[in-house]
Amino acid sequence: MKALLSLLISILSSHLLLGQKIHKQEVKNVMNQVADWQIEHYQDIYSERDQPHHPLDWTNGALYVGMVKWAAVADDDKYYEWLEEIGEKHQWQLHRRKYHADDHTVGQLYVELYRKYLDMEMIEPTKEQFNFIILHPAQTSLNWKTPYHQDRWNWCDALFMSPPVWAKLYNITGEKKYLDFMMTEFKATTDFLFDKKENLYYRDESYIGKLDNGTKIFWSRGNGWVFAGLVNIMNELDENSKEYRYFLNIYKKMASKLHKIQTPEGHWAMSLLGQNFYPTPENSGTAFYVYGLAWGINQGILDKATYALTVQKGWNTLVGHVTTEGMLGYVQPIGAAPGKAWADKTEVYGTGAFLSAGSEIYKMLGGK
């Protein structure tokens, strides 16, 4: 009887939390708390690795994408200074692999810091590397596990990692070569991995045609990478351009699908079509969806009456999994498919996704 009572209280508390109105200052407070906790625990061991992530690794690159959005909201420049110190220490270089999208992720931070400080040194190495890629494009296949296959964007995560950097370089330089390269490669990946019936992306070719408990396998965080990547690209483009319209079309299709498959608890299942088989919350994917959907409301693209409750439920469930110290729990470790997550485990990219989501929620509530 005691266990049943505890369960009922937990369920009631969860439903009350989902219905809570969001307040602007509370959003800022929890973002502050999460950002500070993550900086303090920046060099912790995550995903059961034997050493901390390299500062230029994609995991941290995704953290910086959210952290720099928080820096723009925060009351002082200490977050910008922390991020700038990382860039300076590594001489504004991308990570070690020339073509691999994961190793381009940190370039998103460099461009944003350039926008604040107007120091060309911050983006010159990225420009030089991308210029080389344009002149020497990878000739590899998009088929999974073919030779050098990840020299192109043949897994959906890549659409968050590299394309926004190309779009940002196009925006700040005005050089169309960056946009043209990005469009060609993004379209190739989408033609290869986008399921037109479900309006979701397969993680890579190896998941096409496979079933999990009778459902197609669409990894939540993988599609979260794509959805957030679409937003980060569209932020750089002219709304009247054909390129913007291309991304907007995909975005709207995904948004509609995500609206329909949100769980009653407010998160999205690790296998997006398999709620019954993956009941555990997963907050990196959920945070990316909240980010993308809130952005759509803020841009006037998504109908607020239709999507606001979806966003509110998603944000409230995220906040409900932030510990009193500021750690965001239930973030799936590094992987490529639906799996497991735990209340007491996090990852740096989950924090980045959370801060990205918070930045758009804050704007939605009138924050500057």
Buried (B, 14 or more C-beta within 10 A) or exposed (E): EEEEEEEEEEEEEBEEBBEBEBEBEBBBEBBBBBBBBBBEBBEEEBBEEEEBBBBBBBBBBBBBBBBBBBBBBBEEEEBBEBBBEBBEEBEBBBBEEBBBBBBBBBBBBBBBBBBBEEBEEBBEBBBEBBBEBBEEBBEBBBEBEEEEBBBBBBBBBBBBBBBBBBBBBBBBEEBEBBBBBBBEBBEBBBEBBBEEEBBBBBBBBBBBEEEBEEBBBBBBBBBBBBBBBBBBBBEBBEEEEEBBEBBBEBBBBBBEBBBEBBBEBBBBBBBBBBBEBBEBBBBBBBBBBBBBBBBBBBBEBBEEEEBBBBBBBBBBBBBBBBBEEBBBBBBBBBBBBBBEBEEEBBBBBBBBBBBBBBBBBBBBBEBE
